[in-house]
Amino acid sequence: MDIEAPPAHVFGLVSDVTNMGRWSPECHRCKWVGGASGPAVGAKFKGWNKRGLMRWSTVSTVVAVEEPSHLAWEVDGSGMRWGYRFYRTPSGTRVTEYRDEIGPKSLKARIGYKLGLLGRDPDAIVRAGMQETLNRLKAGAETP
């Protein structure tokens, strides 16, 4: 997603995870936990998520902070790493959001997938949510 704003500004919007509810259609709220107050490797935050009738919370650990080019975290028990990369462009920033499987899913997550509690095609839902997140981020970053 190309955004007409400087990388440091866009990075700041994403790295303040307390804003995630503004961007994500699934994660409606986050807060720093365990004494963390901002992005740093090892910092933890709790996220509250919803998809359809499902509601759940997660705890994530920040694993990469390279301001203003990269931010990533691992969601405890999910086997997933989420991240954003920010590239300077002539008109601002190109942002990519990614999700990598880094380990096995928890039993609870595997059961949710198997029973279809997260939708018939949860990965397609996640990809659509990522696109919506980037659309919302673009709108927020480009608004004066």
MARLUMSE-23262 format. One record per residue: x negated, y negated, z of N, C-alpha, C, O in turn. Coordinates in steps of 0.1 Angstrom, whole numbers, padded with zeros to 4 digits, always signed. Layout:
REM MARLUMSE-23262
XYZXYZXYZXYZ ...
REM end
This chain:
REM MARLUMSE-23262
-0009+0012+0000+0000+0000+0000-0009-0012+0000-0018-0014+0009 -0007-0021-0010-0014-0034-0010-0007-0044-0002+0005-0046-0004 -0014-0051+0007-0008-0061+0016-0015-0074+0014-0028-0074+0014 -0008-0085+0012-0014-0098+0011-0017-0104+0024-0010-0114+0028 -0027-0099+0031-0032-0104+0044-0046-0098+0046-0049-0087+0041 -0054-0105+0054-0068-0100+0056-0068-0087+0064-0059-0084+0072 -0078-0078+0061-0079-0065+0068-0079-0067+0083-0072-0058+0090 -0085-0077+0089-0085-0078+0104-0071-0080+0109-0068-0075+0120 -0063-0088+0102-0049-0090+0106-0041-0077+0106-0034-0074+0115 -0042-0070+0095-0034-0058+0093-0039-0047+0103-0031-0040+0109 -0052-0046+0105-0058-0037+0115-0052-0040+0129-0048-0031+0136 -0052-0053+0132-0047-0057+0145-0032-0053+0147-0029-0049+0158 -0024-0054+0137-0010-0050+0138-0009-0035+0141+0000-0032+0149 -0017-0027+0134-0016-0013+0136-0022-0008+0149-0017+0001+0155 -0034-0014+0152-0041-0009+0164-0034-0013+0177-0038-0007+0187 -0025-0022+0177-0017-0025+0189-0005-0015+0188+0005-0018+0183 -0007-0003+0194+0003+0007+0192+0016+0003+0199+0026+0010+0196 +0016-0007+0207+0029-0011+0213+0038-0017+0202+0050-0019+0204 +0033-0020+0190+0040-0025+0179+0046-0013+0170+0054-0016+0161 +0042-0001+0173+0045+0010+0163+0060+0011+0161+0064+0015+0150 +0068+0008+0171+0083+0009+0169+0088-0001+0158+0098+0002+0152 +0080-0011+0155+0084-0021+0144+0081-0014+0131+0088-0017+0121 +0071-0006+0130+0067-0001+0117+0073+0013+0114+0077+0015+0102 +0073+0022+0123+0077+0036+0121+0092+0039+0122+0098+0034+0131 +0097+0046+0113+0111+0050+0114+0113+0062+0124+0124+0065+0128 +0102+0068+0128+0103+0080+0137+0098+0077+0151+0105+0080+0161 +0087+0070+0152+0082+0066+0165+0087+0053+0169+0084+0043+0163 +0097+0053+0179+0104+0040+0182+0097+0032+0193+0101+0021+0195 +0087+0038+0200+0081+0031+0211+0068+0037+0214+0067+0050+0214 +0058+0029+0218+0045+0034+0223+0040+0025+0234+0043+0013+0235 +0033+0031+0244+0026+0023+0254+0013+0030+0258+0012+0042+0258 +0003+0022+0261-0010+0026+0265-0008+0033+0279+0000+0028+0287 -0015+0044+0282-0014+0051+0294-0029+0054+0299-0038+0052+0292 -0029+0058+0312-0042+0062+0318-0052+0050+0319-0064+0052+0319 -0047+0038+0321-0055+0027+0323-0060+0020+0310-0066+0010+0310 -0056+0026+0298-0059+0020+0285-0051+0007+0283-0039+0007+0287 -0057-0002+0276-0049-0014+0273-0051-0019+0258-0046-0029+0254 -0058-0011+0251-0061-0014+0237-0068-0002+0230-0072+0007+0237 -0071-0004+0217-0077+0007+0210-0092+0008+0213-0100-0001+0212 -0096+0020+0218-0110+0024+0221-0110+0039+0220-0101+0046+0224 -0121+0044+0215-0122+0059+0215-0120+0064+0229-0127+0060+0238 -0111+0074+0230-0108+0080+0242-0096+0074+0249-0090+0081+0258 -0091+0063+0245-0079+0057+0250-0067+0065+0247-0067+0071+0236 -0057+0066+0256-0045+0074+0254-0033+0065+0253-0033+0054+0260 -0023+0069+0246-0010+0063+0245+0001+0073+0244-0001+0084+0239 +0012+0069+0249+0024+0078+0249+0033+0072+0238+0035+0060+0237 +0039+0081+0230+0048+0077+0220+0062+0084+0221+0062+0096+0225 +0073+0077+0219+0086+0082+0220+0091+0083+0205+0091+0073+0198 +0096+0095+0201+0100+0097+0187+0114+0102+0186+0120+0107+0196 +0120+0100+0175+0133+0105+0172+0134+0108+0157+0129+0101+0148 +0141+0119+0154+0145+0122+0141+0158+0129+0142+0159+0140+0147 +0168+0123+0136+0182+0128+0137+0186+0129+0152+0184+0119+0159 +0190+0140+0156+0194+0142+0170+0183+0146+0179+0184+0145+0191 +0171+0149+0173+0159+0153+0181+0153+0141+0187+0151+0130+0181 +0148+0142+0200+0141+0132+0207+0129+0139+0214+0131+0150+0220 +0117+0133+0213+0106+0139+0220+0095+0128+0222+0095+0118+0216 +0086+0131+0232+0075+0122+0234+0062+0130+0232+0062+0142+0233 +0052+0122+0230+0038+0128+0228+0028+0119+0235+0031+0107+0238 +0017+0125+0237+0005+0117+0242-0006+0119+0231-0009+0130+0227 -0012+0107+0227-0022+0108+0217-0035+0102+0223-0035+0093+0232 -0046+0106+0217-0059+0101+0221-0066+0095+0209-0067+0101+0198 -0070+0083+0210-0077+0075+0200-0091+0082+0197-0098+0084+0207 -0094+0085+0185-0106+0092+0181-0115+0084+0172-0127+0088+0170 -0110+0073+0166-0118+0065+0157-0113+0051+0158-0101+0048+0156 -0122+0041+0160-0119+0027+0160-0131+0021+0153-0141+0019+0159 -0129+0017+0140-0139+0010+0132-0133-0002+0127-0129-0003+0115 -0132-0012+0135-0125-0025+0131-0133-0032+0120-0145-0034+0122 -0127-0036+0110-0113-0035+0106-0110-0025+0095-0101-0027+0087 -0117-0014+0095-0116-0005+0084-0109+0009+0087-0105+0015+0078 -0109+0013+0100-0104+0027+0102-0099+0028+0117-0105+0023+0126 -0087+0034+0118-0082+0037+0131-0076+0051+0130-0069+0054+0121 -0078+0060+0140-0072+0073+0140-0070+0078+0155-0077+0074+0164 -0060+0087+0156-0057+0093+0169-0053+0108+0167-0048+0111+0156 -0054+0116+0177-0050+0130+0177-0038+0131+0186-0039+0126+0198 -0028+0138+0182-0016+0140+0190-0017+0153+0198-0018+0163+0192 -0018+0152+0211-0020+0163+0219-0010+0174+0216+0002+0172+0216 -0014+0186+0214-0006+0198+0212+0000+0199+0198+0007+0209+0195 -0002+0189+0189+0005+0190+0176-0005+0196+0165+0000+0200+0155 -0018+0195+0168-0027+0200+0158-0029+0189+0147-0034+0193+0136 -0025+0177+0150-0025+0167+0139-0033+0155+0143-0034+0151+0155 -0040+0149+0133-0047+0136+0134-0040+0127+0125-0038+0130+0113 -0036+0115+0130-0030+0104+0122-0040+0093+0121-0048+0091+0131 -0040+0086+0110-0049+0075+0109-0046+0066+0098-0037+0068+0089 -0053+0054+0098-0051+0044+0088-0065+0039+0084-0074+0038+0092 -0066+0037+0071-0078+0031+0065-0074+0018+0059-0064+0017+0052 -0083+0008+0060-0080-0006+0055-0092-0010+0046-0103-0009+0050 -0089-0013+0034-0099-0017+0024-0096-0031+0019-0085-0035+0016 -0106-0040+0019-0105-0053+0014-0102-0053-0001-0109-0045-0008 -0093-0061-0006-0090-0063-0020-0090-0077-0023-0091-0086-0014 -0090-0081-0036-0091-0095-0039-0079-0103-0033-0080-0115-0030 -0068-0097-0031-0056-0104-0026-0053-0101-0011-0043-0106-0006 -0061-0093-0005-0059-0089+0009-0064-0076+0013-0076-0074+0015 -0055-0066+0016-0059-0053+0021-0051-0042+0015-0039-0043+0012 -0058-0031+0012-0051-0019+0008-0052-0010+0020-0062-0007+0026 -0040-0005+0024-0038+0003+0036-0034+0017+0032-0025+0019+0023 -0041+0027+0037-0036+0041+0035-0034+0047+0049-0042+0045+0058 -0023+0054+0050-0020+0062+0062-0022+0076+0059-0018+0081+0048 -0028+0084+0068-0030+0098+0065-0026+0106+0078-0025+0101+0089 -0024+0119+0075-0021+0129+0086-0029+0141+0082-0026+0147+0071 -0037+0146+0090-0045+0158+0088-0042+0168+0098-0042+0165+0110 -0041+0181+0094-0039+0192+0103-0053+0196+0108-0062+0199+0100 -0056+0195+0121-0069+0197+0126-0070+0209+0135-0080+0214+0140 -0058+0215+0138-0058+0227+0147-0044+0233+0147-0035+0228+0140 -0042+0243+0155-0029+0249+0156-0018+0240+0163-0021+0232+0172 -0006+0242+0158+0006+0235+0164+0009+0242+0178+0007+0254+0179 +0014+0234+0187+0019+0240+0199+0030+0250+0197+0037+0249+0186 +0033+0258+0206+0044+0268+0205+0057+0260+0203+0066+0264+0195 +0059+0249+0211+0072+0241+0210+0073+0235+0195+0084+0236+0190 +0062+0230+0190+0063+0225+0176+0066+0236+0166+0074+0234+0157 +0059+0248+0168+0062+0259+0158+0076+0263+0159+0082+0266+0148 +0082+0264+0171+0096+0268+0172+0105+0258+0165+0114+0261+0158 +0102+0245+0168+0110+0234+0161+0110+0235+0146+0120+0233+0140 +0098+0238+0140+0097+0239+0126+0105+0252+0121+0113+0251+0112 +0103+0263+0128+0109+0275+0124+0124+0274+0125+0131+0280+0116 +0130+0268+0135+0144+0266+0136+0150+0255+0128+0162+0254+0127 +0142+0248+0121+0146+0237+0113+0151+0225+0120+0159+0217+0115 +0147+0224+0133+0151+0213+0141+0146+0199+0137+0152+0189+0140 +0136+0199+0129+0130+0187+0124+0133+0185+0109+0126+0177+0102 +0143+0192+0104+0148+0190+0090+0144+0202+0082+0135+0210+0086 +0150+0203+0070+0147+0215+0061+0133+0214+0056+0126+0224+0054 +0128+0202+0053+0114+0200+0048+0108+0189+0056+0107+0178+0052 +0103+0193+0068+0097+0183+0077+0086+0175+0071+0084+0163+0074 +0078+0182+0063+0066+0175+0058+0070+0164+0048+0064+0154+0047 +0081+0167+0040+0086+0157+0031+0092+0145+0039+0091+0134+0035 +0098+0148+0050+0104+0137+0058+0093+0129+0064+0094+0117+0064 +0082+0135+0068+0070+0128+0073+0064+0119+0062+0061+0107+0065 +0063+0124+0050+0057+0116+0039+0066+0104+0036+0061+0093+0034 +0079+0106+0036+0088+0095+0034+0087+0085+0045+0088+0073+0043 +0086+0090+0057+0084+0081+0069+0071+0073+0068+0071+0061+0072 +0061+0079+0063+0048+0072+0061+0050+0060+0051+0045+0049+0054 +0057+0063+0041+0059+0053+0031+0068+0041+0037+0065+0030+0034 +0078+0045+0044+0086+0035+0051+0078+0027+0061+0079+0015+0062 +0069+0033+0068+0060+0027+0078+0052+0016+0070+0051+0005+0075 +0046+0020+0059+0037+0011+0052+0046-0001+0046+0041-0012+0046 +0058+0002+0042+0067-0009+0037+0070-0019+0048+0069-0031+0045 +0073-0014+0060+0076-0023+0071+0063-0030+0075+0064-0042+0078 +0052-0024+0075+0039-0030+0079+0036-0042+0069+0033-0053+0073 +0038-0039+0056+0036-0049+0046+0045-0061+0048+0040-0073+0048 +0058-0059+0051+0067-0070+0053+0063-0078+0066+0064-0090+0066 +0059-0071+0076+0055-0078+0089+0042-0085+0087+0041-0097+0092 +0033-0080+0080+0019-0086+0078+0020-0099+0069+0013-0108+0070 +0030-0098+0059+0030-0109+0050+0040-0120+0054+0041-0130+0047 +0047-0118+0065+0056-0128+0070+0048-0138+0079+0041-0134+0088 +0049-0151+0075+0041-0161+0083+0046-0162+0097+0040-0170+0105 
REM end
